[in-house]
Amino acid sequence: MLAKLMSYFLLGLIRVLTGAQARWYGCPPKAEQRIYFANHQSHADLLMIWAALPKELRVRTRAIAAKDYWTTTPFKRWLTTAVFNVIYVARDRSADEDPLEPLIEALSHGDSIILFPEGTRGNAEEPQAFKAGLYNLALKFPALELVPAWINNVQRVMPKGEVVPVPVLCSVTFGAPLHLQIGEERRAFLERARHAVMALRDV
């Protein structure tokens, strides 16, 4: 019950601060299993894209979150597990640990996921080169739609060095789904996916 009340509170707060506008440019907001992948410039990206999704998608879509950041306090851990139901990924993983294992498990159980293929937050206007995770998931789940998304202005909500959020109109634009083409090489696919995200900036 507390988690549900917190989700309603955060949903309202995020929408007041950001507007949290979702623009479905290349596909409709259908409640079916997908992999959403987006640019990454702020820890608030997780909250922004969660708030932008309609309820029927939000309840079955899980974001990827850095375990070392989101579990540093009991409140952060509770928020990300009880409210957002994220999938933790360890950035300081050991050599024998497969970072995709928790994502594969979630997808195998029918969840949709939100992935930030850059791996770390960027500060440039263009996303950094995508890491191999999106390609490997596309190989393992070829039937799933891969939906690019561009998160706009969220980095301005919490400017560097500030502790109080600044109200700024933000949006998430969802593009046309992609699929891994037969015989497509990893580098070519990742660059195509990256350009699909960047193409949504000015839509």
Number of C-alpha atoms within 10 A of each C-alpha: 6 8 14 11 11 14 17 13 11 15 17 14 13 22 17 13 16 22 18 26 19 20 19 14 14 15 12 11 15 10 15 15 18 22 25 23 23 26 27 26 23 22 17 15 22 20 18 25 24 22 25 24 18 13 12 12 19 17 15 15 26 24 25 18 22 17 17 12 14 19 17 10 10 9 11 13 16 15 18 20 16 15 17 19 17 22 21 20 18 15 14 10 10 9 7 6 9 11 17 13 11 14 23 17 12 15 20 11 9 14 19 25 23 24 24 25 23 21 18 16 16 14 11 8 10 15 21 17 13 21 16 15 18 23 22 15 18 19 15 10 18 14 12 19 19 24 22 27 31 25 26 22 16 27 18 17 20 17 13 9 6 9 8 9 13 14 16 17 17 22 20 25 23 25 23 17 18 17 17 24 11 8 6 11 11 16 14 11 20 21 13 15 25 22 14 20 24 19 14 20 15 8 11
